[in-house]
């Protein structure tokens, strides 16, 4: 229940921020495979979906450390709060501008509300997987997802964080060469 309330507030705040409901193209796709396309971050899932699943793995671990004696639903609500806060911040002008200046995402204008909400849903999927899977499987899945997306699109959660916090010209050049 807390998860759904947090998700609803996230959606309402993003609409208040004048985010578009869906892609400007006017239709919804299950998967957007282009990274540097206008449809990236506009549809249900894309190459950044694995990053949000990994968020769920990480937030499950954090929730377990902080609230291990609390119900899993409360921990999921806590994780949703963190993810929703990130989604709102990620779609603010300051972070959009940061992506456009510090990374190769020159044409990034933020997520559609649909994509952002689904990012939070995919985080919840990662959270629930981490709750049910052995730790070693969760770690292996996270490493595999990072390596695979890093290889395919030259970007992943690790590189994304590095480039937002401490942009490196060498990484930017490598990402742009793909």
PyMOL commands that set and color helices and strands:
alter all, ss='L'
color gray80, all
select helices_A, chain A and resi 2-16+49-67+72-90+93-102+113-132+135-153+157-165+169-176
alter helices_A, ss='H'
color red, helices_A
select strands_A, chain A and resi 31-32+45-46
alter strands_A, ss='S'
color yellow, strands_A
deselect
rebuild
show_as cartoon
